[in-house]
């Protein structure tokens, strides 16, 4: 069974996060992570 991520709300408080790879999930809204100032590398291809 493959579980796909669809909600990023739980990541919004990870202010030290620098790299995030969310390829091949079910993400439609990235607004919860917009405020992550230390995020340097973000991959989100293959989402709706």
C-alpha positions as CSV (number, residue, x, y, z in Angstrom):
1,X,0.0,0.0,0.0
2,X,1.4,3.4,-1.0
3,X,0.4,6.4,1.1
4,X,0.5,9.7,-0.7
5,X,0.7,13.1,1.0
6,X,-2.1,15.6,0.3
7,X,-1.8,18.2,3.1
8,X,1.3,20.2,4.1
9,X,-0.1,21.9,7.2
10,X,2.0,19.8,9.6
11,X,5.2,21.1,7.9
12,X,4.4,24.8,8.5
13,X,6.3,25.0,11.8
14,X,9.5,23.3,10.6
15,X,11.3,26.7,10.3
16,X,14.8,25.1,10.0
17,X,13.8,22.8,7.1
18,X,16.2,23.3,4.2
19,X,15.3,20.5,1.7
20,X,11.9,19.0,0.9
21,X,11.2,16.4,-1.7
22,X,7.4,15.8,-2.3
23,X,7.5,14.1,-5.7
24,X,4.6,11.9,-6.7
25,X,2.0,12.8,-4.1
26,X,-1.4,14.4,-4.1
27,X,-0.5,18.0,-3.1
28,X,-2.6,20.8,-4.5
29,X,-1.9,23.6,-2.0
30,X,1.6,24.6,-1.0
31,X,0.6,27.7,1.0
32,X,1.4,26.1,4.4
33,X,5.1,26.1,3.6
34,X,5.4,29.5,2.0
35,X,6.8,31.0,5.2
36,X,9.7,28.5,5.5
37,X,12.5,31.0,5.0
38,X,15.3,28.4,5.2
39,X,13.9,26.1,2.5
40,X,16.6,26.1,-0.2
41,X,15.6,23.1,-2.3
42,X,12.0,22.1,-2.9
43,X,10.8,19.4,-5.4
44,X,7.1,18.9,-6.1
45,X,6.8,17.5,-9.6
46,X,4.3,14.7,-10.4
47,X,1.5,16.2,-8.2
48,X,-1.9,17.2,-9.5
